[in-house]
Amino acid sequence: MLSKAANVLHARGIANKFGKDNILAYSLHPGVVETNMNLAVPLHEQVALGLLNEDGSKTDNPQWKTFSEGTAT
């Protein structure tokens, strides 16, 4: 999650620094990767984000990616 945030901040930095030269930078949300890192986020927060159902099962959120799909981003 932090690497994705760093990508956003990097793109903003490039845009701020070089925008006057008409150089653009973009950062895209790759989706949500299913890893054990999700265990650090409380269930109620994952429910609020629409990632998990109240019983802890995954939602049908189309942003979910397998670990293999996530490493390809």
C-alpha positions in Angstrom: 0.0 0.0 0.0 2.8 2.4 0.8 4.6 1.8 -2.5 1.4 2.8 -4.3 1.1 6.0 -2.2 4.8 6.7 -3.0 3.9 6.3 -6.7 1.2 8.9 -6.4 3.4 11.3 -4.5 6.2 10.8 -7.1 3.8 11.6 -10.0 2.6 14.7 -8.2 6.2 15.8 -7.6 7.1 15.4 -11.3 3.9 17.3 -12.3 4.8 20.1 -10.0 8.4 20.3 -11.0 8.0 19.9 -14.8 4.4 21.0 -15.4 5.6 24.4 -16.7 7.4 22.4 -19.5 4.1 20.6 -20.4 5.5 17.3 -18.9 2.7 15.2 -17.3 2.9 12.4 -14.9 0.2 9.8 -14.0 -0.3 7.3 -11.3 -3.0 4.6 -11.6 -4.7 2.5 -9.0 -3.8 -1.1 -9.8 -6.5 -2.7 -7.6 -6.4 -4.5 -4.3 -4.0 -7.3 -3.9 -4.9 -10.2 -1.7 -2.0 -10.6 0.8 -1.5 -11.1 4.5 -0.9 -7.3 4.8 -4.6 -6.9 4.8 -4.6 -8.5 8.3 -3.2 -5.3 9.7 -6.4 -3.4 8.8 -9.3 -3.9 11.2 -12.3 -5.7 9.8 -14.7 -2.8 10.3 -12.4 -0.6 8.1 -12.2 -3.2 5.4 -16.0 -3.4 5.4 -16.2 0.4 5.2 -13.9 0.3 2.2 -16.0 -2.3 0.5 -13.3 -4.9 0.5 -14.8 -7.4 2.9 -18.3 -8.4 4.0 -19.2 -8.2 7.7 -18.5 -12.0 8.0 -14.9 -11.4 6.8 -15.5 -12.9 3.3 -14.3 -11.0 0.2 -16.8 -8.8 -1.6 -17.4 -9.1 -5.3 -15.3 -5.9 -5.7 -13.8 -6.1 -9.2 -10.6 -4.4 -7.9 -9.4 -7.6 -6.1 -6.3 -9.1 -7.6 -4.5 -12.3 -6.8 -0.9 -12.1 -5.5 0.4 -13.0 -9.0 -1.7 -10.4 -10.7 -0.6 -7.8 -8.1 3.1 -8.5 -8.7 2.6 -7.7 -12.4 1.6 -4.1 -11.6 
